[in-house]
Amino acid sequence: MKPLLIGLVMAATLIEAQSESADYVTQMQDFPVIEFRRYTIKAGEREHFAQYFETYFPEAIQQAGAIAFGEFFERADPSRFTWIRGFHDVDGRAAANGALYNGPLWKEHKDTMNGLMLDSNNVLLLHPLSPSKRIPVLPAVDPVYDSKGAQGVVAAQIFAVKPNSVDAFAQAAESTFANYREAGAHEAGVLVTLDVPNNFPKLPFRTDGPFLVWLGVLKDDQVFKTQFEPLANRGAESLSATGLLRSAPELVVMDPSRRSRLRWLSEWQR
């Protein structure tokens, strides 16, 4: 076969494979049971923890029937590694976690991973406020063409809502969230506490809710600092004044780790 023809065949194959991959990702959206996991890592070890995590576990989680939406470094705390995992349903959480943590990969690497962590119990169990407010499963980072890895700034605003007030607060907050979107934020989810018994006790989650979590992605620091952050500070003040919160909102500012699916993409697909 002539070199030009070989090249054309290879290019066509690559395009077809990328198209099939995009179609598959489009179908991978039904993960409404969500763990928002904030780990405390030993001093100076966060980059090492992230490298181990992203080397071994995103595909293992996916093969177990769950998804790693994204992994992040919190800016305000150099010990904090945060990641978000999704499941098809509550029973699927127990099944997928059982497959992962009773499987050979975790058994091989658990001593290394546990040895780098100080705490892994700061976990919120959440679900989307509505189907349109779910976290999208974005395409995996391409190891060849995404040479810089995941880009952008990820923000999570966490609201501790008074009991029986989630719907009222969500309605009051929507105009604030609309301002965030107008300021250039890609809204990546509005999530609320999922109040169910823990069916995988090895992995505890917090029971001091309810919480509402707004999740968004900004293009870069300039957009974050000049457009989003002032709005988020004003939004926190105005929403605190509603009387529907138990404490002041927390703004968690994060940088995506290298392989985080949840990141800035110029063409945002829900």
Contacts in CASP RR format, 6 or more apart in sequence:
PFRMAT RR
TARGET T0000
AUTHOR 0000-0000-0000
METHOD contacts of the structure
MODEL  1
MKPLLIGLVMAATLIEAQSESADYVTQMQDFPVIEFRRYTIKAGEREHFA
QYFETYFPEAIQQAGAIAFGEFFERADPSRFTWIRGFHDVDGRAAANGAL
YNGPLWKEHKDTMNGLMLDSNNVLLLHPLSPSKRIPVLPAVDPVYDSKGA
QGVVAAQIFAVKPNSVDAFAQAAESTFANYREAGAHEAGVLVTLDVPNNF
PKLPFRTDGPFLVWLGVLKDDQVFKTQFEPLANRGAESLSATGLLRSAPE
LVVMDPSRRSRLRWLSEWQR
1 9 0 8 1.000
21 139 0 8 1.000
22 139 0 8 1.000
25 137 0 8 1.000
25 138 0 8 1.000
25 139 0 8 1.000
25 140 0 8 1.000
26 269 0 8 1.000
28 67 0 8 1.000
28 137 0 8 1.000
29 134 0 8 1.000
29 136 0 8 1.000
29 137 0 8 1.000
30 88 0 8 1.000
31 66 0 8 1.000
31 67 0 8 1.000
31 69 0 8 1.000
31 86 0 8 1.000
31 87 0 8 1.000
31 88 0 8 1.000
31 134 0 8 1.000
31 135 0 8 1.000
31 137 0 8 1.000
32 86 0 8 1.000
32 88 0 8 1.000
32 89 0 8 1.000
32 127 0 8 1.000
32 128 0 8 1.000
32 134 0 8 1.000
33 86 0 8 1.000
33 87 0 8 1.000
33 88 0 8 1.000
33 89 0 8 1.000
33 90 0 8 1.000
33 92 0 8 1.000
33 93 0 8 1.000
33 125 0 8 1.000
33 127 0 8 1.000
33 194 0 8 1.000
34 69 0 8 1.000
34 84 0 8 1.000
34 85 0 8 1.000
34 86 0 8 1.000
34 87 0 8 1.000
34 125 0 8 1.000
34 126 0 8 1.000
34 127 0 8 1.000
34 128 0 8 1.000
34 135 0 8 1.000
34 191 0 8 1.000
34 194 0 8 1.000
35 84 0 8 1.000
35 85 0 8 1.000
35 86 0 8 1.000
35 87 0 8 1.000
35 93 0 8 1.000
35 123 0 8 1.000
35 124 0 8 1.000
35 125 0 8 1.000
35 126 0 8 1.000
35 203 0 8 1.000
35 205 0 8 1.000
36 82 0 8 1.000
36 84 0 8 1.000
36 123 0 8 1.000
36 124 0 8 1.000
36 126 0 8 1.000
36 156 0 8 1.000
36 191 0 8 1.000
36 213 0 8 1.000
37 82 0 8 1.000
37 83 0 8 1.000
37 84 0 8 1.000
37 85 0 8 1.000
37 120 0 8 1.000
37 122 0 8 1.000
37 123 0 8 1.000
38 74 0 8 1.000
38 80 0 8 1.000
38 81 0 8 1.000
38 82 0 8 1.000
38 122 0 8 1.000
38 123 0 8 1.000
39 49 0 8 1.000
39 80 0 8 1.000
39 81 0 8 1.000
39 82 0 8 1.000
39 83 0 8 1.000
39 117 0 8 1.000
39 119 0 8 1.000
39 120 0 8 1.000
39 122 0 8 1.000
40 79 0 8 1.000
40 80 0 8 1.000
40 117 0 8 1.000
40 118 0 8 1.000
40 119 0 8 1.000
40 120 0 8 1.000
40 122 0 8 1.000
41 49 0 8 1.000
41 79 0 8 1.000
41 80 0 8 1.000
41 81 0 8 1.000
41 116 0 8 1.000
41 117 0 8 1.000
41 118 0 8 1.000
42 79 0 8 1.000
42 115 0 8 1.000
42 116 0 8 1.000
42 117 0 8 1.000
42 118 0 8 1.000
43 78 0 8 1.000
43 79 0 8 1.000
44 78 0 8 1.000
44 79 0 8 1.000
45 116 0 8 1.000
46 73 0 8 1.000
46 78 0 8 1.000
46 79 0 8 1.000
46 80 0 8 1.000
46 81 0 8 1.000
48 116 0 8 1.000
49 81 0 8 1.000
49 113 0 8 1.000
49 116 0 8 1.000
49 117 0 8 1.000
50 71 0 8 1.000
50 73 0 8 1.000
50 81 0 8 1.000
50 257 0 8 1.000
50 258 0 8 1.000
52 109 0 8 1.000
52 112 0 8 1.000
52 113 0 8 1.000
52 116 0 8 1.000
53 71 0 8 1.000
53 81 0 8 1.000
53 83 0 8 1.000
53 113 0 8 1.000
53 257 0 8 1.000
54 71 0 8 1.000
54 257 0 8 1.000
54 258 0 8 1.000
54 259 0 8 1.000
56 105 0 8 1.000
56 109 0 8 1.000
57 68 0 8 1.000
57 100 0 8 1.000
57 105 0 8 1.000
58 68 0 8 1.000
58 140 0 8 1.000
58 259 0 8 1.000
60 100 0 8 1.000
60 105 0 8 1.000
60 106 0 8 1.000
61 67 0 8 1.000
61 68 0 8 1.000
61 85 0 8 1.000
61 96 0 8 1.000
61 100 0 8 1.000
62 68 0 8 1.000
64 95 0 8 1.000
64 96 0 8 1.000
64 97 0 8 1.000
64 98 0 8 1.000
64 99 0 8 1.000
64 100 0 8 1.000
65 87 0 8 1.000
65 88 0 8 1.000
65 92 0 8 1.000
65 95 0 8 1.000
65 96 0 8 1.000
65 99 0 8 1.000
66 85 0 8 1.000
66 86 0 8 1.000
66 87 0 8 1.000
66 88 0 8 1.000
66 92 0 8 1.000
66 93 0 8 1.000
66 96 0 8 1.000
66 97 0 8 1.000
66 100 0 8 1.000
67 85 0 8 1.000
67 86 0 8 1.000
67 137 0 8 1.000
68 83 0 8 1.000
68 84 0 8 1.000
68 85 0 8 1.000
68 86 0 8 1.000
68 261 0 8 1.000
69 83 0 8 1.000
69 84 0 8 1.000
69 85 0 8 1.000
69 86 0 8 1.000
69 135 0 8 1.000
69 137 0 8 1.000
69 261 0 8 1.000
69 262 0 8 1.000
70 83 0 8 1.000
70 84 0 8 1.000
70 256 0 8 1.000
70 257 0 8 1.000
70 260 0 8 1.000
70 261 0 8 1.000
70 262 0 8 1.000
70 263 0 8 1.000
71 81 0 8 1.000
71 82 0 8 1.000
71 83 0 8 1.000
71 256 0 8 1.000
71 257 0 8 1.000
71 259 0 8 1.000
71 260 0 8 1.000
72 81 0 8 1.000
72 82 0 8 1.000
72 83 0 8 1.000
72 154 0 8 1.000
72 254 0 8 1.000
72 255 0 8 1.000
72 256 0 8 1.000
72 257 0 8 1.000
72 260 0 8 1.000
72 262 0 8 1.000
73 80 0 8 1.000
73 81 0 8 1.000
73 82 0 8 1.000
73 254 0 8 1.000
73 255 0 8 1.000
73 257 0 8 1.000
74 80 0 8 1.000
74 81 0 8 1.000
74 82 0 8 1.000
74 252 0 8 1.000
74 253 0 8 1.000
74 254 0 8 1.000
75 253 0 8 1.000
75 254 0 8 1.000
75 255 0 8 1.000
76 252 0 8 1.000
76 253 0 8 1.000
79 118 0 8 1.000
81 257 0 8 1.000
82 156 0 8 1.000
82 252 0 8 1.000
82 254 0 8 1.000
84 135 0 8 1.000
84 262 0 8 1.000
86 135 0 8 1.000
87 93 0 8 1.000
87 96 0 8 1.000
90 194 0 8 1.000
90 196 0 8 1.000
90 199 0 8 1.000
91 199 0 8 1.000
93 199 0 8 1.000
93 200 0 8 1.000
94 199 0 8 1.000
94 200 0 8 1.000
97 200 0 8 1.000
97 202 0 8 1.000
97 203 0 8 1.000
98 200 0 8 1.000
100 106 0 8 1.000
101 202 0 8 1.000
101 203 0 8 1.000
121 204 0 8 1.000
121 206 0 8 1.000
122 206 0 8 1.000
123 203 0 8 1.000
123 204 0 8 1.000
123 205 0 8 1.000
123 206 0 8 1.000
124 158 0 8 1.000
124 193 0 8 1.000
124 205 0 8 1.000
124 206 0 8 1.000
124 211 0 8 1.000
124 213 0 8 1.000
125 193 0 8 1.000
125 194 0 8 1.000
125 196 0 8 1.000
125 198 0 8 1.000
125 205 0 8 1.000
125 206 0 8 1.000
126 191 0 8 1.000
126 192 0 8 1.000
126 193 0 8 1.000
126 194 0 8 1.000
126 211 0 8 1.000
126 213 0 8 1.000
127 191 0 8 1.000
127 192 0 8 1.000
127 194 0 8 1.000
128 134 0 8 1.000
128 135 0 8 1.000
128 189 0 8 1.000
128 190 0 8 1.000
128 191 0 8 1.000
128 192 0 8 1.000
129 170 0 8 1.000
129 190 0 8 1.000
129 191 0 8 1.000
129 192 0 8 1.000
129 212 0 8 1.000
130 190 0 8 1.000
132 270 0 8 1.000
133 187 0 8 1.000
133 189 0 8 1.000
133 190 0 8 1.000
133 191 0 8 1.000
134 189 0 8 1.000
135 188 0 8 1.000
135 189 0 8 1.000
135 191 0 8 1.000
135 215 0 8 1.000
135 262 0 8 1.000
136 188 0 8 1.000
136 269 0 8 1.000
136 270 0 8 1.000
137 261 0 8 1.000
138 261 0 8 1.000
138 262 0 8 1.000
138 263 0 8 1.000
138 265 0 8 1.000
138 269 0 8 1.000
139 261 0 8 1.000
139 265 0 8 1.000
140 259 0 8 1.000
140 261 0 8 1.000
141 149 0 8 1.000
141 150 0 8 1.000
141 258 0 8 1.000
141 259 0 8 1.000
141 260 0 8 1.000
141 261 0 8 1.000
141 263 0 8 1.000
149 258 0 8 1.000
149 259 0 8 1.000
149 263 0 8 1.000
150 256 0 8 1.000
150 257 0 8 1.000
150 258 0 8 1.000
150 259 0 8 1.000
150 260 0 8 1.000
150 261 0 8 1.000
150 262 0 8 1.000
150 263 0 8 1.000
150 264 0 8 1.000
151 220 0 8 1.000
151 256 0 8 1.000
151 263 0 8 1.000
151 264 0 8 1.000
152 217 0 8 1.000
152 218 0 8 1.000
152 219 0 8 1.000
152 220 0 8 1.000
152 255 0 8 1.000
152 256 0 8 1.000
152 263 0 8 1.000
152 264 0 8 1.000
153 217 0 8 1.000
153 218 0 8 1.000
153 219 0 8 1.000
153 220 0 8 1.000
153 221 0 8 1.000
153 223 0 8 1.000
153 224 0 8 1.000
153 253 0 8 1.000
153 254 0 8 1.000
153 255 0 8 1.000
153 264 0 8 1.000
154 188 0 8 1.000
154 215 0 8 1.000
154 216 0 8 1.000
154 217 0 8 1.000
154 218 0 8 1.000
154 253 0 8 1.000
154 254 0 8 1.000
154 255 0 8 1.000
154 256 0 8 1.000
154 260 0 8 1.000
154 262 0 8 1.000
154 263 0 8 1.000
155 185 0 8 1.000
155 215 0 8 1.000
155 216 0 8 1.000
155 217 0 8 1.000
155 218 0 8 1.000
155 224 0 8 1.000
155 228 0 8 1.000
155 232 0 8 1.000
155 251 0 8 1.000
155 252 0 8 1.000
155 253 0 8 1.000
155 254 0 8 1.000
156 213 0 8 1.000
156 214 0 8 1.000
156 215 0 8 1.000
156 216 0 8 1.000
156 251 0 8 1.000
156 252 0 8 1.000
156 254 0 8 1.000
157 213 0 8 1.000
157 214 0 8 1.000
157 232 0 8 1.000
157 236 0 8 1.000
157 249 0 8 1.000
157 250 0 8 1.000
157 251 0 8 1.000
157 252 0 8 1.000
158 211 0 8 1.000
158 212 0 8 1.000
158 213 0 8 1.000
158 249 0 8 1.000
158 250 0 8 1.000
158 251 0 8 1.000
158 252 0 8 1.000
159 169 0 8 1.000
159 173 0 8 1.000
159 211 0 8 1.000
159 212 0 8 1.000
159 213 0 8 1.000
159 214 0 8 1.000
159 239 0 8 1.000
159 245 0 8 1.000
159 249 0 8 1.000
160 209 0 8 1.000
160 210 0 8 1.000
160 211 0 8 1.000
160 245 0 8 1.000
160 246 0 8 1.000
160 247 0 8 1.000
160 249 0 8 1.000
161 169 0 8 1.000
161 192 0 8 1.000
161 209 0 8 1.000
161 210 0 8 1.000
161 211 0 8 1.000
161 212 0 8 1.000
161 244 0 8 1.000
161 245 0 8 1.000
161 246 0 8 1.000
162 169 0 8 1.000
162 243 0 8 1.000
162 244 0 8 1.000
162 245 0 8 1.000
162 246 0 8 1.000
163 210 0 8 1.000
165 210 0 8 1.000
165 244 0 8 1.000
166 192 0 8 1.000
166 193 0 8 1.000
166 210 0 8 1.000
166 212 0 8 1.000
168 244 0 8 1.000
169 212 0 8 1.000
169 239 0 8 1.000
169 242 0 8 1.000
169 244 0 8 1.000
169 245 0 8 1.000
170 190 0 8 1.000
170 192 0 8 1.000
170 212 0 8 1.000
172 239 0 8 1.000
172 242 0 8 1.000
172 244 0 8 1.000
173 212 0 8 1.000
173 214 0 8 1.000
173 239 0 8 1.000
176 231 0 8 1.000
176 235 0 8 1.000
176 238 0 8 1.000
176 239 0 8 1.000
177 187 0 8 1.000
177 190 0 8 1.000
177 214 0 8 1.000
179 231 0 8 1.000
179 235 0 8 1.000
180 187 0 8 1.000
180 214 0 8 1.000
180 216 0 8 1.000
180 228 0 8 1.000
180 231 0 8 1.000
180 232 0 8 1.000
181 187 0 8 1.000
183 223 0 8 1.000
183 227 0 8 1.000
183 228 0 8 1.000
183 231 0 8 1.000
184 218 0 8 1.000
184 219 0 8 1.000
184 223 0 8 1.000
184 227 0 8 1.000
184 228 0 8 1.000
185 216 0 8 1.000
185 217 0 8 1.000
185 218 0 8 1.000
185 228 0 8 1.000
186 216 0 8 1.000
186 217 0 8 1.000
186 218 0 8 1.000
186 264 0 8 1.000
186 265 0 8 1.000
186 268 0 8 1.000
187 214 0 8 1.000
187 215 0 8 1.000
187 216 0 8 1.000
188 215 0 8 1.000
188 216 0 8 1.000
188 217 0 8 1.000
188 262 0 8 1.000
189 213 0 8 1.000
189 214 0 8 1.000
189 215 0 8 1.000
189 216 0 8 1.000
190 212 0 8 1.000
190 213 0 8 1.000
190 214 0 8 1.000
190 215 0 8 1.000
191 212 0 8 1.000
191 213 0 8 1.000
191 215 0 8 1.000
192 210 0 8 1.000
192 211 0 8 1.000
192 212 0 8 1.000
192 213 0 8 1.000
193 209 0 8 1.000
193 210 0 8 1.000
193 211 0 8 1.000
193 212 0 8 1.000
195 210 0 8 1.000
198 204 0 8 1.000
198 205 0 8 1.000
217 262 0 8 1.000
217 263 0 8 1.000
217 264 0 8 1.000
218 224 0 8 1.000
218 228 0 8 1.000
218 264 0 8 1.000
219 264 0 8 1.000
220 264 0 8 1.000
224 253 0 8 1.000
232 251 0 8 1.000
233 251 0 8 1.000
235 249 0 8 1.000
236 248 0 8 1.000
236 249 0 8 1.000
236 251 0 8 1.000
239 245 0 8 1.000
239 249 0 8 1.000
240 248 0 8 1.000
240 249 0 8 1.000
256 262 0 8 1.000
256 263 0 8 1.000
END
